[in-house]
Every structure is written in C-alpha cells, then in structure tokens.
Amino acid sequence: MNYIILSYVIYMPLTIALTVWVAKTLFTNGRVFLVDIFHGDEMLADSVNRLLVVGFYLINIGYAVYTLKIFEAINNAQLVIETLSVKLGAIILILGGMHFFNLFVFFKLRRRAKELSI
C-alpha cells in the first residue's frame, strides 16, 4: 500500500472541509460587522463579504496545495497519522490566524467608520 498517496487522499478533503467551515462561519458572522462598517449599505457589505471569502479560500487552499508534498518515507499507518497531524495542525493554525486577522481588520474598520461618523 502506498501510504503517501493515502495521506494525500485524507489530507486534501479534510483541509478543504476545514477551510469551507471556517469561511462559512466568517461569512455568516462577519456580515453584521460589514453592514455596520458600511453604514447599513447591505449590498456593499455583502459584496465585500463575498470577496473576503474568495480571498480566504484562495490563500488557505493555495497554501494547502503548495505544502502538499510529503518528503519523508511513510511505511505504516502510524506514520500516516503522525504526518497528517503535523500537516493538518499547520493548516488549523493558519486558519486560526486568518480568522483572527479578519476579526482584527473588521474591528479596525468598524472603529474607523465610527470615528468618521462622529
């Protein structure tokens, strides 16, 4: 059995599923902030929200594909799990970082919009 191929077959769907889940969460909950930032202009907020989600997908899935290659030999199921834990752990950390970066940007934009409306 080719354990490297098995690792790829497990890694990519899990990575894509995690990315989609986080993106949907950001899309759904970020809308409120964007509507507030854009002073109730829901059309503009929704448009920006969709663009942010597309960028999120491109960055995260692009990174996952870029780092797909496994350089060490994988000879058993234990090494499959260990290799996947490292690769998926990195993706999860990146998704978390992107999530907090998005929140940071939302709060900065919201604060700026509040200052400009005063």
Backbone as numpy.savetxt, mean C-alpha at the origin, in Angstrom:
# Nx Ny Nz CAx CAy CAz Cx Cy Cz
10.13 -30.91 -6.19 9.28 -29.72 -6.19 10.17 -28.47 -6.19
9.78 -27.48 -6.98 10.53 -26.24 -7.04 9.96 -25.28 -6.00
10.65 -25.16 -4.87 10.16 -24.34 -3.76 10.23 -22.84 -4.06
11.12 -22.42 -4.92 11.19 -21.00 -5.27 9.94 -20.59 -6.03
9.51 -21.41 -6.99 8.28 -21.12 -7.73 7.09 -21.11 -6.77
7.04 -22.06 -5.85 5.98 -22.10 -4.85 5.97 -20.80 -4.03
7.15 -20.33 -3.67 7.24 -19.07 -2.92 6.68 -17.91 -3.73
7.00 -17.85 -5.01 6.47 -16.79 -5.87 4.94 -16.87 -5.96
4.43 -18.09 -6.11 2.99 -18.29 -6.26 2.24 -17.89 -4.99
2.86 -18.02 -3.86 2.24 -17.60 -2.60 2.45 -16.10 -2.38
3.65 -15.62 -2.65 4.04 -14.23 -2.36 3.21 -13.20 -3.12
3.09 -13.37 -4.43 2.43 -12.33 -5.22 0.94 -12.18 -4.89
0.15 -13.25 -4.81 -1.27 -13.05 -4.45 -1.44 -12.45 -3.06
-0.63 -12.89 -2.09 -0.74 -12.31 -0.75 -0.37 -10.83 -0.75
0.67 -10.49 -1.46 1.10 -9.09 -1.53 0.04 -8.23 -2.20
-0.50 -8.72 -3.29 -1.54 -7.96 -3.99 -2.79 -7.83 -3.11
-3.18 -8.91 -2.44 -4.35 -8.85 -1.56 -4.15 -7.85 -0.42
-2.98 -7.86 0.19 -2.69 -6.89 1.26 -2.72 -5.47 0.74
-2.14 -5.26 -0.43 -2.11 -3.91 -1.02 -3.52 -3.43 -1.33
-4.34 -4.29 -1.90 -5.72 -3.92 -2.23 -6.50 -3.62 -0.95
-6.32 -4.42 0.08 -7.03 -4.20 1.34 -6.66 -2.84 1.96
-5.37 -2.55 2.00 -4.94 -1.27 2.58 -5.42 -0.10 1.70
-5.32 -0.25 0.39 -5.76 0.81 -0.52 -7.25 1.09 -0.36
-8.06 0.04 -0.26 -9.51 0.23 -0.08 -9.80 0.93 1.24
-9.06 0.56 2.27 -9.25 1.21 3.57 -8.89 2.69 3.47
-7.77 3.00 2.85 -7.38 4.40 2.67 -8.39 5.15 1.82
-8.85 4.52 0.75 -9.80 5.16 -0.16 -11.11 5.49 0.56
-11.63 4.52 1.30 -12.91 4.71 1.98 -12.80 5.76 3.09
-11.78 5.64 3.93 -11.68 6.52 5.09 -10.98 7.84 4.78
-10.19 7.89 3.72 -9.52 9.13 3.35 -10.43 10.14 2.69
-11.54 9.69 2.16 -12.48 10.58 1.47 -12.96 11.71 2.38
-13.24 11.39 3.62 -13.72 12.39 4.57 -12.71 13.53 4.70
-11.45 13.18 4.83 -10.40 14.20 4.94 -10.31 15.04 3.67
-10.38 14.38 2.53 -10.25 15.11 1.26 -11.42 16.04 1.02
-12.62 15.61 1.37 -13.78 16.49 1.22 -13.61 17.72 2.10
-13.10 17.52 3.30 -12.86 18.65 4.20 -11.76 19.55 3.65
-10.69 18.95 3.15 -9.57 19.72 2.60 -10.02 20.58 1.42
-10.89 20.01 0.59 -11.36 20.71 -0.61 -12.69 21.43 -0.37
-12.96 21.79 0.89 -14.10 22.62 1.27 -15.42 22.11 0.72
-15.65 20.81 0.83 -16.92 20.22 0.44 -17.04 19.87 -1.04
-16.01 20.14 -1.82 -16.05 19.80 -3.25 -15.84 18.29 -3.39
-16.95 17.55 -3.37 -16.88 16.09 -3.37 -16.31 15.54 -4.68
-16.60 16.18 -5.78 -16.11 15.70 -7.06 -14.58 15.77 -7.11
-14.02 16.89 -6.66 -12.57 17.04 -6.63 -11.95 16.08 -5.62
-12.57 15.95 -4.46 -12.06 15.04 -3.42 -12.04 13.60 -3.94
-13.10 13.18 -4.59 -13.15 11.81 -5.11 -12.12 11.59 -6.21
-11.92 12.59 -7.04 -10.93 12.48 -8.10 -9.52 12.35 -7.52
-9.18 13.18 -6.57 -7.86 13.12 -5.92 -7.71 11.79 -5.19
-8.77 11.36 -4.54 -8.73 10.08 -3.81 -8.42 8.92 -4.75
-9.06 8.89 -5.92 -8.78 7.83 -6.89 -7.34 7.91 -7.39
-6.85 9.10 -7.63 -5.46 9.26 -8.08 -4.48 8.80 -7.01
-4.77 9.10 -5.76 -3.90 8.64 -4.67 -3.88 7.12 -4.59
-5.02 6.49 -4.79 -5.09 5.03 -4.74 -4.30 4.41 -5.89
-4.41 4.99 -7.08 -3.64 4.48 -8.22 -2.14 4.58 -7.92
-1.70 5.70 -7.41 -0.29 5.86 -7.04 0.13 4.86 -5.98
-0.74 4.62 -5.02 -0.47 3.66 -3.96 -0.28 2.27 -4.54
-1.17 1.88 -5.45 -1.04 0.57 -6.12 0.27 0.49 -6.90
0.56 1.50 -7.67 1.76 1.48 -8.50 3.03 1.34 -7.66
3.12 2.10 -6.60 4.31 2.06 -5.76 4.45 0.71 -5.06
3.39 0.25 -4.44 3.49 -0.97 -3.64 3.59 -2.24 -4.47
2.76 -2.37 -5.48 2.85 -3.56 -6.33 4.13 -3.51 -7.15
4.53 -2.33 -7.58 5.80 -2.20 -8.29 6.97 -2.63 -7.44
6.98 -2.24 -6.18 8.05 -2.67 -5.28 8.03 -4.18 -5.08
6.84 -4.73 -4.92 6.72 -6.18 -4.71 7.26 -6.96 -5.90
6.95 -6.49 -7.10 7.44 -7.16 -8.30 8.95 -6.96 -8.43
9.40 -5.76 -8.14 10.83 -5.44 -8.23 11.67 -6.32 -7.31
11.13 -6.62 -6.14 11.87 -7.42 -5.15 11.47 -8.89 -5.16
10.82 -9.32 -6.21 10.31 -10.69 -6.28 11.42 -11.74 -6.23
12.51 -11.50 -6.88 13.56 -12.51 -7.02 14.08 -12.98 -5.67
14.21 -14.30 -5.56 14.76 -14.92 -4.37 16.16 -15.41 -4.73
17.16 -14.98 -3.99 18.55 -15.26 -4.33 19.12 -16.52 -3.68
18.56 -16.92 -2.56 19.10 -18.09 -1.87 18.36 -19.35 -2.31
18.97 -20.48 -2.09 18.35 -21.76 -2.42 17.26 -22.06 -1.39
16.16 -22.59 -1.88 15.07 -23.01 -1.01 14.85 -24.50 -1.26
15.14 -25.30 -0.25 15.12 -26.75 -0.44 14.01 -27.46 0.33
13.27 -26.72 1.16 12.21 -27.39 1.93 11.14 -26.38 2.33
10.07 -26.89 2.90 8.92 -26.06 3.27 9.28 -25.03 4.34
10.17 -25.38 5.24 10.58 -24.45 6.30 11.21 -23.21 5.68
12.08 -23.39 4.70 12.72 -22.25 4.05 11.72 -21.43 3.23
10.70 -22.07 2.68 9.63 -21.34 2.00 8.97 -20.38 2.97
8.60 -20.89 4.13 7.92 -20.07 5.14 8.84 -18.96 5.64
10.09 -19.26 5.89 11.02 -18.25 6.38 11.27 -17.17 5.33
11.43 -17.57 4.09 11.65 -16.60 3.01 10.42 -15.72 2.83
9.24 -16.35 2.83 8.00 -15.58 2.69 7.80 -14.62 3.86
8.18 -15.04 5.05 8.00 -14.16 6.21 8.84 -12.90 6.07
10.04 -13.03 5.55 10.91 -11.87 5.36 10.34 -10.96 4.26
9.96 -11.56 3.14 9.47 -10.77 2.01 8.11 -10.12 2.34
7.19 -10.89 2.92 5.89 -10.33 3.28 6.02 -9.32 4.42
6.93 -9.58 5.35 7.17 -8.62 6.42 7.63 -7.27 5.88
8.51 -7.30 4.88 8.97 -6.06 4.26 7.81 -5.34 3.58
6.98 -6.08 2.88 5.81 -5.47 2.22 4.87 -4.86 3.24
4.60 -5.58 4.32 3.71 -5.06 5.35 4.27 -3.78 5.97
5.57 -3.76 6.23 6.19 -2.54 6.77 6.07 -1.38 5.78
6.26 -1.65 4.51 6.13 -0.60 3.49 4.69 -0.11 3.40
3.73 -1.04 3.43 2.32 -0.64 3.41 1.98 0.22 4.63
2.50 -0.17 5.78 2.29 0.64 6.99 2.91 2.02 6.86
4.12 2.07 6.32 4.77 3.36 6.10 4.00 4.23 5.13
3.52 3.62 4.05 2.72 4.38 3.07 1.42 4.87 3.71
0.82 4.05 4.55 -0.42 4.43 5.24 -0.18 5.66 6.12
0.88 5.62 6.92 1.16 6.75 7.79 1.60 7.98 6.99
2.28 7.78 5.88 2.64 8.90 5.02 1.38 9.56 4.46
0.43 8.75 4.01 -0.84 9.30 3.51 -1.57 10.07 4.61
-1.61 9.51 5.82 -2.26 10.22 6.93 -1.55 11.54 7.22
-0.24 11.52 7.21 0.54 12.74 7.43 0.18 13.80 6.38
0.14 13.39 5.13 -0.20 14.33 4.04 -1.61 14.86 4.23
-2.56 13.97 4.54 -3.95 14.40 4.75 -4.04 15.44 5.86
-3.38 15.18 6.98 -3.45 16.12 8.10 -2.75 17.44 7.78
-1.65 17.38 7.06 -0.97 18.62 6.65 -1.87 19.44 5.73
-2.47 18.77 4.74 -3.36 19.47 3.81 -4.58 20.02 4.54
-5.11 19.25 5.47 -6.29 19.70 6.23 -5.95 20.94 7.07
-4.80 20.90 7.71 -4.39 22.05 8.53 -4.20 23.28 7.65
-3.57 23.09 6.50 -3.36 24.21 5.58 -4.69 24.77 5.07
-5.63 23.88 4.76 -6.95 24.32 4.28 -7.67 25.10 5.37
-7.55 24.65 6.62 -8.18 25.35 7.74 -7.56 26.74 7.93
-6.23 26.83 7.80 -5.55 28.12 7.94 -5.96 29.09 6.84
-6.12 28.59 5.62 -6.49 29.45 4.51 -7.92 29.92 4.57
-8.79 29.13 5.24 -10.21 29.50 5.31 -10.49 30.49 6.43
-9.49 30.74 7.27 -9.71 31.67 8.41 -9.57 33.09 7.96
